[in-house]
Amino acid sequence: MPDAPVLGSSDTVALADDVFGAPFNGPLVHECVVAELAARRQGTHSTLTRGMVSGGGAKPWRQKGTGRARAGTNRSPIWTGGGIIFGPSPRHYTVKVNRKARRAALRSALSIHAERGSIAVLDASGFDAPSTKQAKGLLEGRLGGAVLVVLGDEDYTAAKSFRNLAGVDVRHVDDVGVADVVRAATLLVSRDAVDVLTARGQRPERRVAAIEEEVA
């Protein structure tokens, strides 16, 4: 069963083998990353075609006898202020990925961090007040690459401590996607966030079994 060290202590946290010990599926991870990055695009870009710009109506000058090239409208795309040819128009970039595929991709991304030893657990309760100095001390030896800090609902103080560090991205656990996990060289997760990520990555039948065990 994989485990992760707790920063600032000699303790370790056991990680769920079905989530952090899954085989890596490269094509599936790529599919989810493409879908997530596409979903972040607003798709509000828009240009005016020759039928939308002002002007037109009268022919700029007569067809022959002026020595100039013939012109039928000042809305032509080759004129300054004319329309745009084949310009972008509002659209959506949604790429559909099934829920099971997203869970499997998240398991693959988390398992790679567990295999490489680039995941660590943060005890967010150790921050009595926001302290960037304390946060930097915990990351000693881990800075230099992209660091993703994943925190839970109650970890406000820890979030304020890490957010000013260069190269450190602080996110709520509900906002973390496969693309964020893959991009990070180091993954730092609070104790509460570990449970949430585990639940998100588990197969539905195992999640139901875990809930039944807790209720019993």
Secondary structure, DSSP 8 states (H G I E B T S, - for coil): --EEEBTTSS-EEE--HHHHS----HHHHHHHHHHHHHHT---------TTTSS--SS-SS-SSSSSS---S-TT-TTSTT---TT------------HHHHHHHHHHHHHHHHHHT-EEEE-GGG-SS--HHHHHHHTTTTTTS-EEEEE-TT-HHHHHHHTTSTTEEEEEGGG--HHHHHH-SEEEEEHHHHHHHHHHHS-HHHHHHHHHHHH-
